[in-house]
């Protein structure tokens, strides 16, 4: 019983360190901004960093905690982005800025969560790589569907078409909201670093609390041994559906933040395609599968490196690739991890005491 309480206490301390790390990082960056030490280019990178870090937290819940591979997480981000941008355009002149933006974020998360739930119904009952294949297909399908969707509004209401803009039959007072491959233009520019940080912080707190809850332990039991978890009465499909849907909700909120940071929202492969989903997966893998803190750190570092090294022109991507290799070797090589534990005591490495405690526990 004592060992169990000590373990729970350690988990709580780790969660607190993660949250404090985020708050301290936010305070430092805000201090630099107020002191004029952040140039306009780096200041513009702060919201994308929050978006990518939130996506890393979201995907880590599926890959690291649930143990399922998702290759279409950019699709949930895309759904949340367009749902929130559509709502903001629809009520741009009839609501206040803050309540409209708040509702847009909630709607983006809700719509993405609905899609995650609908996809999870047939897929999460299966084993193997079916989830990865279906989520990959979903990401490509949703992107292509948006590119053929035309939505306009006039005095007669909303008009929809999948042919072209002329087929909408808009009146003279009509306006386009979604213009097929041109996407949504003129979304209110409401995103900022403070809102992005709050979304990241809330997402992190929700995921960390879930991991250390009764539901989280059931989800990790399913990840470790599906058959054993089912044999003790854990409803496997229910918990897998819950984790997958929550992950989609967080991705949708990140998409809403992303949409309101752009003057034109277009469903291009560069923004919502397969490569973007792989980038999110890289964040999770390099940060340490199952580590929320590591996923956030990896997302921040790997987002900043290409921008910081932009002055090196063509060589910056070479250095980026080298950094990826080094991070992978250091993070996953058992020899490197043992060296770090032996020479860097304390919270980061766990120290010899923590390692000894693990042996005693076994």
KETOR-372579 format. One record per residue (C-alpha): residue in three letters; x, y, z; residue number from 1. Coordinates in nm, 4 decimals, always signed. Example, Ala and Ser with C-alpha at 12.3 -4.5 7.8 and 13.67 -1.06 7.14 Angstrom:
residues 2
{Ala, {+1.2300, -0.4500, +0.7800}, 1}
{Ser, {+1.3670, -0.1060, +0.7140}, 2}
***
This chain:
residues 362
{Unk, {+0.0000, +0.0000, +0.0000}, 1}
{Unk, {+0.2861, +0.2322, +0.0853}, 2}
{Unk, {+0.4542, +0.1678, -0.2490}, 3}
{Unk, {+0.1262, +0.2391, -0.4272}, 4}
{Unk, {+0.0835, +0.5721, -0.2502}, 5}
{Unk, {+0.4440, +0.6628, -0.3253}, 6}
{Unk, {+0.3903, +0.5802, -0.6923}, 7}
{Unk, {+0.0745, +0.7904, -0.7085}, 8}
{Unk, {+0.2557, +1.0760, -0.5377}, 9}
{Unk, {+0.5382, +1.0566, -0.7897}, 10}
{Unk, {+0.2879, +1.0652, -1.0774}, 11}
{Unk, {+0.1253, +1.3737, -0.9266}, 12}
{Unk, {+0.4637, +1.5415, -0.8905}, 13}
{Unk, {+0.5500, +1.4638, -1.2520}, 14}
{Unk, {+0.2206, +1.6173, -1.3649}, 15}
{Unk, {+0.2880, +1.9254, -1.1558}, 16}
{Unk, {+0.6362, +1.9614, -1.3058}, 17}
{Unk, {+0.4898, +1.9435, -1.6562}, 18}
{Unk, {+0.2287, +2.2101, -1.5821}, 19}
{Unk, {+0.4846, +2.4330, -1.4092}, 20}
{Unk, {+0.7168, +2.3923, -1.7080}, 21}
{Unk, {+0.4445, +2.5228, -1.9384}, 22}
{Unk, {+0.3582, +2.8154, -1.7114}, 23}
{Unk, {+0.7238, +2.9158, -1.6670}, 24}
{Unk, {+0.7860, +2.8927, -2.0422}, 25}
{Unk, {+0.4796, +3.1107, -2.1045}, 26}
{Unk, {+0.5933, +3.3689, -1.8477}, 27}
{Unk, {+0.9444, +3.3834, -1.9972}, 28}
{Unk, {+0.8176, +3.4261, -2.3528}, 29}
{Unk, {+0.5671, +3.6910, -2.2450}, 30}
{Unk, {+0.8454, +3.8748, -2.0634}, 31}
{Unk, {+1.0597, +3.8714, -2.3776}, 32}
{Unk, {+0.7659, +3.9967, -2.5845}, 33}
{Unk, {+0.6885, +4.2808, -2.3465}, 34}
{Unk, {+1.0568, +4.3729, -2.3418}, 35}
{Unk, {+1.0676, +4.3884, -2.7206}, 36}
{Unk, {+1.3189, +4.1022, -2.7432}, 37}
{Unk, {+1.1096, +3.8922, -2.9831}, 38}
{Unk, {+1.1123, +3.9932, -3.3494}, 39}
{Unk, {+0.7955, +3.9924, -3.5577}, 40}
{Unk, {+0.8805, +3.6661, -3.7346}, 41}
{Unk, {+0.9340, +3.4702, -3.4128}, 42}
{Unk, {+0.6279, +3.6349, -3.2583}, 43}
{Unk, {+0.4234, +3.5046, -3.5505}, 44}
{Unk, {+0.5554, +3.1537, -3.4813}, 45}
{Unk, {+0.4124, +3.1400, -3.1286}, 46}
{Unk, {+0.0571, +3.0462, -3.2287}, 47}
{Unk, {+0.1704, +2.7671, -3.4687}, 48}
{Unk, {+0.3955, +2.6340, -3.1923}, 49}
{Unk, {+0.0948, +2.6170, -2.9582}, 50}
{Unk, {-0.1076, +2.4462, -3.2332}, 51}
{Unk, {+0.1589, +2.1826, -3.3012}, 52}
{Unk, {+0.2236, +2.1213, -2.9311}, 53}
{Unk, {-0.1499, +2.0713, -2.8734}, 54}
{Unk, {-0.1636, +1.8307, -3.1670}, 55}
{Unk, {+0.1310, +1.6401, -3.0169}, 56}
{Unk, {-0.0578, +1.6084, -2.6860}, 57}
{Unk, {-0.3666, +1.4913, -2.8751}, 58}
{Unk, {-0.1875, +1.2292, -3.0848}, 59}
{Unk, {+0.0156, +1.1052, -2.7876}, 60}
{Unk, {-0.3121, +1.0126, -2.6200}, 61}
{Unk, {-0.3890, +0.7733, -2.9072}, 62}
{Unk, {-0.0395, +0.6464, -2.9900}, 63}
{Unk, {+0.1311, +0.6556, -2.6514}, 64}
{Unk, {-0.1500, +0.6005, -2.4011}, 65}
{Unk, {-0.4025, +0.3986, -2.6014}, 66}
{Unk, {-0.1398, +0.2182, -2.8088}, 67}
{Unk, {-0.3122, +0.2633, -3.1461}, 68}
{Unk, {-0.1516, +0.4140, -3.4571}, 69}
{Unk, {-0.3319, +0.7068, -3.6201}, 70}
{Unk, {-0.1996, +0.8438, -3.9489}, 71}
{Unk, {-0.4774, +1.0917, -4.0199}, 72}
{Unk, {-0.4778, +1.3241, -3.7228}, 73}
{Unk, {-0.4372, +1.6205, -3.9559}, 74}
{Unk, {-0.7849, +1.5299, -4.0814}, 75}
{Unk, {-0.9406, +1.5991, -3.7399}, 76}
{Unk, {-0.7464, +1.9243, -3.7260}, 77}
{Unk, {-0.8855, +2.0094, -4.0712}, 78}
{Unk, {-1.2445, +1.9352, -3.9636}, 79}
{Unk, {-1.2085, +2.1528, -3.6545}, 80}
{Unk, {-1.0457, +2.4334, -3.8526}, 81}
{Unk, {-1.3159, +2.4540, -4.1198}, 82}
{Unk, {-1.6065, +2.4042, -3.8781}, 83}
{Unk, {-1.4848, +2.6876, -3.6559}, 84}
{Unk, {-1.3984, +2.9171, -3.9475}, 85}
{Unk, {-1.7411, +2.8531, -4.1028}, 86}
{Unk, {-1.9118, +2.9469, -3.7767}, 87}
{Unk, {-1.7014, +3.2639, -3.7396}, 88}
{Unk, {-1.7779, +3.3760, -4.0955}, 89}
{Unk, {-2.1457, +3.3040, -4.0462}, 90}
{Unk, {-2.1738, +3.5160, -3.7295}, 91}
{Unk, {-1.8960, +3.7656, -3.7971}, 92}
{Unk, {-2.1224, +4.0708, -3.7696}, 93}
{Unk, {-2.3800, +3.9433, -3.5228}, 94}
{Unk, {-2.1727, +3.8443, -3.2171}, 95}
{Unk, {-1.9012, +3.9887, -2.9993}, 96}
{Unk, {-1.5415, +3.8918, -3.0734}, 97}
{Unk, {-1.4713, +3.6934, -2.7562}, 98}
{Unk, {-1.7965, +3.4907, -2.7335}, 99}
{Unk, {-1.7806, +3.4151, -3.1077}, 100}
{Unk, {-1.4188, +3.2962, -3.0879}, 101}
{Unk, {-1.4906, +3.0882, -2.7781}, 102}
{Unk, {-1.7898, +2.9239, -2.9443}, 103}
{Unk, {-1.5842, +2.8691, -3.2614}, 104}
{Unk, {-1.3211, +2.6772, -3.0635}, 105}
{Unk, {-1.5864, +2.4690, -2.8896}, 106}
{Unk, {-1.7644, +2.3970, -3.2181}, 107}
{Unk, {-1.4357, +2.2992, -3.3849}, 108}
{Unk, {-1.3641, +2.0545, -3.1037}, 109}
{Unk, {-1.7195, +1.9178, -3.0996}, 110}
{Unk, {-1.7373, +1.8572, -3.4758}, 111}
{Unk, {-1.3944, +1.6906, -3.4813}, 112}
{Unk, {-1.4971, +1.4775, -3.1827}, 113}
{Unk, {-1.8139, +1.3729, -3.3665}, 114}
{Unk, {-1.6101, +1.2617, -3.6676}, 115}
{Unk, {-1.3700, +1.0772, -3.4366}, 116}
{Unk, {-1.6616, +0.8976, -3.2728}, 117}
{Unk, {-1.8198, +0.8026, -3.6062}, 118}
{Unk, {-1.4906, +0.6678, -3.7423}, 119}
{Unk, {-1.4174, +0.4846, -3.4189}, 120}
{Unk, {-1.7473, +0.2940, -3.4179}, 121}
{Unk, {-1.6513, +0.0467, -3.6933}, 122}
{Unk, {-1.2725, +0.0639, -3.6613}, 123}
{Unk, {-1.1915, +0.0464, -3.2899}, 124}
{Unk, {-1.3431, -0.2996, -3.2614}, 125}
{Unk, {-1.0647, -0.4296, -3.4861}, 126}
{Unk, {-0.6994, -0.5120, -3.4216}, 127}
{Unk, {-0.3778, -0.4497, -3.6090}, 128}
{Unk, {-0.3204, -0.1651, -3.8539}, 129}
{Unk, {-0.6818, -0.1072, -3.9550}, 130}
{Unk, {-0.7043, +0.2138, -3.7527}, 131}
{Unk, {-0.3937, +0.3582, -3.9189}, 132}
{Unk, {-0.5287, +0.2780, -4.2669}, 133}
{Unk, {-0.8765, +0.4184, -4.1993}, 134}
{Unk, {-0.7513, +0.7379, -4.0329}, 135}
{Unk, {-0.5099, +0.7900, -4.3229}, 136}
{Unk, {-0.7994, +0.7508, -4.5655}, 137}
{Unk, {-1.0159, +0.9829, -4.3561}, 138}
{Unk, {-0.7531, +1.2573, -4.3660}, 139}
{Unk, {-0.7359, +1.2418, -4.7445}, 140}
{Unk, {-1.1138, +1.2109, -4.7926}, 141}
{Unk, {-1.2047, +1.5067, -4.5723}, 142}
{Unk, {-0.9456, +1.7258, -4.7430}, 143}
{Unk, {-1.0782, +1.6405, -5.0885}, 144}
{Unk, {-1.4424, +1.6799, -4.9866}, 145}
{Unk, {-1.3772, +2.0315, -4.8593}, 146}
{Unk, {-1.2031, +2.1183, -5.1868}, 147}
{Unk, {-1.5209, +2.0433, -5.3857}, 148}
{Unk, {-1.7627, +2.2047, -5.1396}, 149}
{Unk, {-1.9171, +2.5431, -5.2194}, 150}
{Unk, {-2.1258, +2.7220, -4.9568}, 151}
{Unk, {-2.2809, +3.0660, -4.9977}, 152}
{Unk, {-2.5268, +3.2832, -4.8108}, 153}
{Unk, {-2.7833, +3.5405, -4.9236}, 154}
{Unk, {-3.1195, +3.6731, -4.8081}, 155}
{Unk, {-3.2759, +3.3343, -4.8813}, 156}
{Unk, {-3.0395, +3.1470, -4.6497}, 157}
{Unk, {-2.7522, +2.9064, -4.7065}, 158}
{Unk, {-2.6785, +2.7417, -5.0415}, 159}
{Unk, {-2.4663, +2.4296, -5.0924}, 160}
{Unk, {-2.3099, +2.2759, -5.4007}, 161}
{Unk, {-2.0339, +2.0334, -5.4965}, 162}
{Unk, {-2.0111, +2.1506, -5.8598}, 163}
{Unk, {-1.9048, +2.5136, -5.8833}, 164}
{Unk, {-1.9836, +2.8590, -5.7516}, 165}
{Unk, {-2.2280, +2.9414, -6.0314}, 166}
{Unk, {-2.4525, +2.6483, -5.9398}, 167}
{Unk, {-2.5271, +2.8024, -5.6000}, 168}
{Unk, {-2.7653, +3.0572, -5.7537}, 169}
{Unk, {-2.6824, +3.3311, -5.5054}, 170}
{Unk, {-2.8786, +3.6554, -5.5091}, 171}
{Unk, {-2.7022, +3.9883, -5.5639}, 172}
{Unk, {-2.6603, +4.0360, -5.1897}, 173}
{Unk, {-2.5038, +3.6909, -5.1509}, 174}
{Unk, {-2.1524, +3.6089, -5.0358}, 175}
{Unk, {-1.9325, +3.3040, -5.0569}, 176}
{Unk, {-1.8302, +3.1349, -4.7332}, 177}
{Unk, {-1.6559, +2.8213, -4.8616}, 178}
{Unk, {-1.5301, +2.8544, -5.2186}, 179}
{Unk, {-1.4168, +2.5022, -5.3030}, 180}
{Unk, {-1.0379, +2.4790, -5.3492}, 181}
{Unk, {-1.0076, +2.8466, -5.2505}, 182}
{Unk, {-1.1357, +2.7587, -4.9038}, 183}
{Unk, {-1.2527, +3.0241, -4.6613}, 184}
{Unk, {-1.1197, +3.3757, -4.7022}, 185}
{Unk, {-1.1354, +3.6493, -4.4415}, 186}
{Unk, {-1.1677, +3.4446, -4.1228}, 187}
{Unk, {-1.1539, +3.6801, -3.8212}, 188}
{Unk, {-0.7966, +3.7020, -3.6974}, 189}
{Unk, {-0.8647, +3.6222, -3.3313}, 190}
{Unk, {-0.5861, +3.3782, -3.2408}, 191}
{Unk, {-0.3019, +3.4955, -3.0192}, 192}
{Unk, {-0.0311, +3.3461, -2.8014}, 193}
{Unk, {-0.2310, +3.3764, -2.4783}, 194}
{Unk, {-0.5298, +3.1865, -2.6198}, 195}
{Unk, {-0.2979, +2.9290, -2.7764}, 196}
{Unk, {-0.1215, +2.8738, -2.4455}, 197}
{Unk, {-0.4521, +2.8335, -2.2612}, 198}
{Unk, {-0.5708, +2.5700, -2.5108}, 199}
{Unk, {-0.2391, +2.3853, -2.4761}, 200}
{Unk, {-0.2471, +2.4096, -2.0956}, 201}
{Unk, {-0.6073, +2.2906, -2.0656}, 202}
{Unk, {-0.5441, +2.0038, -2.3097}, 203}
{Unk, {-0.2350, +1.8983, -2.1140}, 204}
{Unk, {-0.4157, +1.9096, -1.7796}, 205}
{Unk, {-0.7079, +1.7070, -1.9174}, 206}
{Unk, {-0.4789, +1.4393, -2.0645}, 207}
{Unk, {-0.2564, +1.4181, -1.7549}, 208}
{Unk, {-0.5572, +1.3839, -1.5261}, 209}
{Unk, {-0.7008, +1.1175, -1.7547}, 210}
{Unk, {-0.3760, +0.9177, -1.7501}, 211}
{Unk, {-0.3747, +0.9033, -1.3708}, 212}
{Unk, {-0.7463, +0.8337, -1.3356}, 213}
{Unk, {-0.9296, +0.5025, -1.3201}, 214}
{Unk, {-1.0209, +0.5377, -1.6884}, 215}
{Unk, {-0.6610, +0.6147, -1.7798}, 216}
{Unk, {-0.5315, +0.3042, -1.6044}, 217}
{Unk, {-0.7920, +0.0986, -1.7907}, 218}
{Unk, {-0.6810, +0.2515, -2.1220}, 219}
{Unk, {-0.3155, +0.1718, -2.0496}, 220}
{Unk, {-0.4108, -0.1808, -1.9461}, 221}
{Unk, {-0.5722, -0.2244, -2.2883}, 222}
{Unk, {-0.2545, -0.0920, -2.4493}, 223}
{Unk, {-0.0299, -0.3311, -2.2559}, 224}
{Unk, {-0.2394, -0.6452, -2.2998}, 225}
{Unk, {-0.5745, -0.6317, -2.4705}, 226}
{Unk, {-0.6674, -0.9929, -2.3928}, 227}
{Unk, {-0.5791, -0.9650, -2.0236}, 228}
{Unk, {-0.7703, -0.6376, -1.9932}, 229}
{Unk, {-1.0792, -0.7946, -2.1457}, 230}
{Unk, {-1.0512, -1.1006, -1.9236}, 231}
{Unk, {-1.0814, -0.8877, -1.6070}, 232}
{Unk, {-1.3943, -0.7139, -1.7323}, 233}
{Unk, {-1.2572, -0.3892, -1.8812}, 234}
{Unk, {-1.4900, -0.2742, -2.1643}, 235}
{Unk, {-1.2235, -0.2423, -2.4325}, 236}
{Unk, {-1.4282, -0.0777, -2.7078}, 237}
{Unk, {-1.5771, +0.1767, -2.4674}, 238}
{Unk, {-1.2421, +0.3010, -2.3380}, 239}
{Unk, {-1.0785, +0.2977, -2.6799}, 240}
{Unk, {-1.3678, +0.5018, -2.8172}, 241}
{Unk, {-1.3422, +0.7462, -2.5278}, 242}
{Unk, {-0.9678, +0.8052, -2.5742}, 243}
{Unk, {-0.9938, +0.8346, -2.9524}, 244}
{Unk, {-1.2859, +1.0783, -2.9372}, 245}
{Unk, {-1.1163, +1.2941, -2.6733}, 246}
{Unk, {-0.8042, +1.3026, -2.8886}, 247}
{Unk, {-1.0119, +1.4173, -3.1879}, 248}
{Unk, {-1.1754, +1.6904, -2.9757}, 249}
{Unk, {-0.8351, +1.8292, -2.8741}, 250}
{Unk, {-0.7185, +1.8167, -3.2372}, 251}
{Unk, {-1.0330, +2.0052, -3.3427}, 252}
{Unk, {-0.9655, +2.2799, -3.0872}, 253}
{Unk, {-0.6086, +2.3087, -3.2192}, 254}
{Unk, {-0.7534, +2.3346, -3.5710}, 255}
{Unk, {-0.9840, +2.6172, -3.4611}, 256}
{Unk, {-0.6865, +2.8064, -3.3205}, 257}
{Unk, {-0.4975, +2.7435, -3.6451}, 258}
{Unk, {-0.7886, +2.8628, -3.8635}, 259}
{Unk, {-0.8185, +3.1950, -3.6821}, 260}
{Unk, {-0.4494, +3.2650, -3.7324}, 261}
{Unk, {-0.4751, +3.2689, -4.1140}, 262}
{Unk, {-0.6207, +3.5196, -4.3572}, 263}
{Unk, {-0.7150, +3.2363, -4.5945}, 264}
{Unk, {-0.7941, +2.8788, -4.4889}, 265}
{Unk, {-0.7324, +2.6280, -4.7692}, 266}
{Unk, {-0.7355, +2.2481, -4.7427}, 267}
{Unk, {-0.3997, +2.1924, -4.9090}, 268}
{Unk, {-0.1790, +1.8826, -4.8641}, 269}
{Unk, {+0.0880, +2.1022, -4.7050}, 270}
{Unk, {-0.1496, +2.2069, -4.4263}, 271}
{Unk, {-0.3737, +1.9066, -4.3705}, 272}
{Unk, {-0.2211, +1.6260, -4.5713}, 273}
{Unk, {-0.0464, +1.2990, -4.4946}, 274}
{Unk, {+0.2905, +1.4671, -4.4333}, 275}
{Unk, {+0.1402, +1.6849, -4.1600}, 276}
{Unk, {+0.0053, +1.3770, -3.9818}, 277}
{Unk, {+0.3489, +1.2177, -4.0049}, 278}
{Unk, {+0.5022, +1.5340, -3.8567}, 279}
{Unk, {+0.2725, +1.5052, -3.5550}, 280}
{Unk, {+0.3711, +1.1405, -3.5204}, 281}
{Unk, {+0.7384, +1.2427, -3.5280}, 282}
{Unk, {+0.6743, +1.4772, -3.2344}, 283}
{Unk, {+0.5254, +1.1912, -3.0333}, 284}
{Unk, {+0.7950, +0.9381, -3.1200}, 285}
{Unk, {+1.0913, +1.1684, -3.0603}, 286}
{Unk, {+0.9429, +1.3015, -2.7393}, 287}
{Unk, {+0.9055, +0.9485, -2.6070}, 288}
{Unk, {+0.5904, +0.7517, -2.6812}, 289}
{Unk, {+0.3568, +0.7951, -2.3849}, 290}
{Unk, {+0.5319, +1.1072, -2.2526}, 291}
{Unk, {+0.3095, +1.4147, -2.2711}, 292}
{Unk, {+0.5904, +1.6411, -2.1578}, 293}
{Unk, {+0.8293, +1.4937, -2.4140}, 294}
{Unk, {+0.5766, +1.5356, -2.6963}, 295}
{Unk, {+0.5364, +1.9057, -2.6139}, 296}
{Unk, {+0.9122, +1.9647, -2.5965}, 297}
{Unk, {+0.9715, +1.7796, -2.9254}, 298}
{Unk, {+0.6962, +1.9797, -3.0972}, 299}
{Unk, {+0.8453, +2.3109, -2.9824}, 300}
{Unk, {+1.2045, +2.2213, -3.0735}, 301}
{Unk, {+1.1271, +2.0695, -3.4128}, 302}
{Unk, {+0.9001, +2.3615, -3.5056}, 303}
{Unk, {+1.1595, +2.6216, -3.4112}, 304}
{Unk, {+1.4685, +2.4610, -3.5672}, 305}
{Unk, {+1.3785, +2.5231, -3.9361}, 306}
{Unk, {+1.2872, +2.8849, -3.8564}, 307}
{Unk, {+1.5935, +2.9573, -3.6446}, 308}
{Unk, {+1.8195, +2.8095, -3.9148}, 309}
{Unk, {+1.6425, +2.9815, -4.2038}, 310}
{Unk, {+1.9494, +3.2015, -4.2623}, 311}
{Unk, {+2.1419, +2.8872, -4.3620}, 312}
{Unk, {+1.9239, +2.8445, -4.6693}, 313}
{Unk, {+1.9475, +2.4909, -4.8123}, 314}
{Unk, {+2.1580, +2.3555, -4.5258}, 315}
{Unk, {+1.8915, +2.4146, -4.2608}, 316}
{Unk, {+1.6981, +2.0997, -4.3529}, 317}
{Unk, {+2.0213, +1.8993, -4.3421}, 318}
{Unk, {+2.0798, +2.0190, -3.9864}, 319}
{Unk, {+1.7135, +1.9488, -3.9075}, 320}
{Unk, {+1.7599, +1.5879, -4.0214}, 321}
{Unk, {+2.0779, +1.5527, -3.8136}, 322}
{Unk, {+1.8948, +1.6829, -3.5059}, 323}
{Unk, {+1.6192, +1.4246, -3.5644}, 324}
{Unk, {+1.8745, +1.1439, -3.5757}, 325}
{Unk, {+2.0572, +1.2669, -3.2637}, 326}
{Unk, {+1.7320, +1.3054, -3.0686}, 327}
{Unk, {+1.6248, +0.9556, -3.1678}, 328}
{Unk, {+1.9590, +0.8026, -3.0640}, 329}
{Unk, {+1.9733, +0.9852, -2.7306}, 330}
{Unk, {+1.6085, +0.9309, -2.6447}, 331}
{Unk, {+1.5756, +0.5647, -2.7412}, 332}
{Unk, {+1.9229, +0.4150, -2.7045}, 333}
{Unk, {+1.9330, +0.2217, -2.3708}, 334}
{Unk, {+2.3026, +0.3050, -2.3266}, 335}
{Unk, {+2.2368, +0.6774, -2.3651}, 336}
{Unk, {+1.9450, +0.6635, -2.1241}, 337}
{Unk, {+2.1547, +0.4761, -1.8664}, 338}
{Unk, {+2.4328, +0.7340, -1.9017}, 339}
{Unk, {+2.1860, +1.0196, -1.8474}, 340}
{Unk, {+2.0372, +0.8518, -1.5399}, 341}
{Unk, {+2.3837, +0.7939, -1.3963}, 342}
{Unk, {+2.5238, +1.1434, -1.4550}, 343}
{Unk, {+2.2181, +1.3712, -1.4355}, 344}
{Unk, {+2.0401, +1.3029, -1.1059}, 345}
{Unk, {+1.7143, +1.4621, -1.0093}, 346}
{Unk, {+1.3782, +1.5131, -1.1698}, 347}
{Unk, {+1.4785, +1.4764, -1.5345}, 348}
{Unk, {+1.6504, +1.1387, -1.5099}, 349}
{Unk, {+1.4710, +0.9938, -1.2105}, 350}
{Unk, {+1.8024, +0.9368, -1.0272}, 351}
{Unk, {+1.9439, +0.6147, -0.8884}, 352}
{Unk, {+1.6915, +0.6099, -0.6105}, 353}
{Unk, {+1.4037, +0.5971, -0.8567}, 354}
{Unk, {+1.5742, +0.3233, -1.0536}, 355}
{Unk, {+1.6324, +0.1241, -0.7346}, 356}
{Unk, {+1.2729, +0.1725, -0.6321}, 357}
{Unk, {+1.1639, +0.0232, -0.9647}, 358}
{Unk, {+1.3720, -0.2861, -0.8982}, 359}
{Unk, {+1.2220, -0.3278, -0.5536}, 360}
{Unk, {+0.8774, -0.2952, -0.6967}, 361}
{Unk, {+0.9462, -0.5872, -0.9269}, 362}
***
